[in-house]
């Protein structure tokens, strides 16, 4: 989000008459302390500014968030959902955090400084996120897609069908529908 300006958006918008085009912005978390901790290189304000600027153009806006970032919990996920819902976002991709081979997160995992969420914790967190997400936002993704050779943890992340099923089961068990707890 910190690399966009009106000139770039005008060029991107010029493709919309002939193509399906949207902007994708990686927010990851609505918590500035988390963004700093994971070395995102931007703050929440940069994201809000990019989304606000983009809203002046004929472009859909998709944001990416990550469930399970180090130091975050349910309150952070809910706050991020409420932030996204307060902005002119049209689509969202929800990713799970997984440790990949050769990354600082792998080192944190080995040092005991990071513990991945269990599948049940992830499904519960995604369900609560969805409950607080504005009901007209299109959910394009509800999990990540790690490569088998790169994944360190959690192992359950490799079974996308199982992850989707766990989320759907949690939604049904909890009686949660998208936006049912949005403010």
C-alpha positions as CSV (number, residue, x, y, z in Angstrom):
1,X,0.0,0.0,0.0
2,X,2.9,2.4,0.5
3,X,3.9,2.2,-3.3
4,X,0.7,3.5,-4.9
5,X,-0.2,6.9,-6.2
6,X,-2.9,8.5,-8.4
7,X,-0.8,8.2,-11.6
8,X,-0.4,4.5,-11.2
9,X,-4.1,4.0,-10.3
10,X,-5.2,6.0,-13.4
11,X,-3.1,3.7,-15.6
12,X,-4.5,0.6,-13.9
13,X,-8.0,1.9,-14.2
14,X,-7.5,2.4,-17.9
15,X,-7.5,-1.4,-18.4
16,X,-11.0,-1.9,-16.8
17,X,-13.1,-1.4,-19.9
18,X,-11.6,-4.6,-21.5
19,X,-10.5,-6.6,-18.5
20,X,-11.4,-7.6,-15.0
21,X,-9.1,-5.6,-12.8
22,X,-8.8,-5.0,-9.1
23,X,-6.2,-3.7,-6.7
24,X,-4.8,-6.0,-4.0
25,X,-3.3,-4.5,-0.9
26,X,-1.5,-6.5,1.8
27,X,-2.6,-5.3,5.2
28,X,-1.9,-8.5,7.1
29,X,-2.9,-7.0,10.4
30,X,-4.7,-3.8,11.6
31,X,-2.2,-3.6,14.5
32,X,0.8,-1.3,13.9
33,X,2.9,-3.1,16.5
34,X,2.4,-6.4,14.6
35,X,3.3,-4.8,11.3
36,X,6.5,-3.5,12.9
37,X,7.2,-6.9,14.5
38,X,6.9,-8.7,11.2
39,X,8.8,-6.1,9.2
40,X,6.0,-5.2,6.9
41,X,7.5,-1.9,5.9
42,X,4.3,0.1,6.2
43,X,1.8,1.0,8.9
44,X,-2.0,0.9,9.1
45,X,-2.2,4.6,8.0
46,X,-0.4,3.8,4.7
47,X,-3.0,1.0,4.0
48,X,-5.9,3.3,4.8
49,X,-4.5,6.1,2.6
50,X,-4.0,3.6,-0.3
51,X,-7.6,2.3,0.0
52,X,-9.0,5.8,0.3
53,X,-7.1,7.0,-2.7
54,X,-8.1,3.9,-4.7
55,X,-11.8,4.4,-3.9
56,X,-11.7,7.4,-6.2
57,X,-11.1,5.1,-9.2
58,X,-13.3,2.5,-10.8
59,X,-11.4,-0.5,-9.2
60,X,-12.4,-3.3,-6.9
61,X,-10.2,-3.5,-3.8
62,X,-9.0,-6.8,-2.3
63,X,-7.0,-6.9,0.9
64,X,-4.9,-9.7,2.3
65,X,-4.8,-10.5,6.0
66,X,-3.0,-13.2,8.0
67,X,-4.4,-15.1,10.9
68,X,-1.8,-16.3,13.4
69,X,0.9,-13.6,13.3
70,X,3.3,-13.7,16.3
71,X,1.9,-11.8,19.3
72,X,-1.7,-11.6,17.9
73,X,-4.9,-13.1,19.3
74,X,-8.6,-13.0,18.8
75,X,-9.0,-9.3,19.7
76,X,-6.5,-8.4,17.0
77,X,-8.3,-10.5,14.4
78,X,-11.6,-8.8,15.3
79,X,-10.0,-5.4,15.2
80,X,-8.6,-6.1,11.8
81,X,-12.0,-7.3,10.5
82,X,-13.7,-4.2,11.8
83,X,-11.0,-2.0,10.2
84,X,-11.4,-3.7,6.9
85,X,-15.2,-3.4,7.2
86,X,-15.0,0.3,7.8
87,X,-13.2,0.9,4.5
88,X,-14.4,0.7,0.8
89,X,-12.9,-2.9,0.5
90,X,-14.8,-5.1,-1.9
91,X,-12.9,-8.4,-1.5
92,X,-10.6,-10.1,1.0
93,X,-8.1,-13.0,1.1
94,X,-7.6,-14.6,4.5
95,X,-4.3,-16.4,4.9
96,X,-3.0,-18.6,7.6
97,X,0.5,-18.0,8.9
98,X,2.8,-21.0,8.4
99,X,6.6,-21.3,8.8
100,X,8.5,-21.9,5.6
101,X,11.9,-23.3,5.3
102,X,14.7,-20.7,5.4
103,X,12.7,-17.8,6.9
104,X,13.0,-15.8,10.1
105,X,9.7,-17.5,11.3
106,X,11.4,-20.9,11.0
107,X,14.2,-19.6,13.3
108,X,11.6,-18.2,15.7
109,X,9.8,-21.6,15.7
110,X,13.0,-23.5,16.5
111,X,13.9,-21.1,19.3
112,X,10.5,-21.5,20.8
113,X,9.5,-17.9,20.1
114,X,6.6,-18.8,17.9
115,X,4.0,-21.5,18.1
116,X,1.7,-22.0,15.1
117,X,-2.0,-22.1,15.7
118,X,-3.7,-25.5,15.8
119,X,-6.3,-26.2,13.1
120,X,-9.1,-25.8,15.7
121,X,-7.6,-22.4,16.8
122,X,-7.3,-21.3,13.1
123,X,-10.9,-22.3,12.3
124,X,-12.2,-20.5,15.3
125,X,-10.3,-17.4,14.6
126,X,-11.4,-17.3,10.9
127,X,-15.0,-17.8,12.0
128,X,-14.8,-14.9,14.4
129,X,-13.1,-12.8,11.7
130,X,-15.9,-13.6,9.3
131,X,-18.5,-12.8,11.9
132,X,-17.1,-9.3,12.3
133,X,-16.6,-8.7,8.5
134,X,-19.0,-6.6,6.6
135,X,-21.4,-9.0,4.8
136,X,-21.0,-7.5,1.3
137,X,-17.2,-8.2,1.2
138,X,-16.4,-11.1,-1.1
139,X,-14.2,-13.7,0.6
140,X,-11.9,-15.0,-2.1
141,X,-9.7,-17.2,0.1
142,X,-9.9,-18.6,3.7
143,X,-6.5,-20.4,3.9
144,X,-3.0,-20.3,2.6
145,X,-1.4,-22.6,0.1
146,X,2.1,-23.7,1.3
147,X,4.3,-25.8,-0.9
148,X,5.0,-29.2,0.6
149,X,8.8,-28.8,0.2
150,X,8.9,-25.4,1.9
151,X,6.5,-26.0,4.8
152,X,8.0,-26.4,8.3
153,X,4.8,-26.0,10.4
154,X,1.9,-26.5,10.9
155,X,1.5,-29.8,9.0
156,X,-2.2,-29.5,8.7
157,X,-1.8,-26.5,6.4
158,X,-1.0,-28.9,3.6
159,X,-4.6,-30.3,3.6
160,X,-6.5,-27.4,2.1
161,X,-9.8,-29.4,2.0
162,X,-9.5,-30.3,5.7
163,X,-8.8,-26.7,6.6
164,X,-11.8,-25.4,4.6
165,X,-14.0,-28.1,6.1
166,X,-12.9,-27.2,9.7
167,X,-13.8,-23.6,9.0
168,X,-17.2,-24.4,7.6
169,X,-17.9,-26.8,10.5
170,X,-16.9,-24.1,13.0
171,X,-19.2,-21.5,11.3
172,X,-22.1,-24.0,11.4
173,X,-21.4,-25.1,14.9
174,X,-21.2,-21.5,16.1
175,X,-24.2,-20.3,14.1
176,X,-21.9,-17.7,12.5
177,X,-22.7,-15.9,9.3
178,X,-20.7,-13.3,7.6
179,X,-21.2,-9.9,9.3
180,X,-23.5,-11.3,12.1
181,X,-21.3,-9.4,14.7
182,X,-20.2,-6.5,12.5
183,X,-20.7,-3.1,14.0
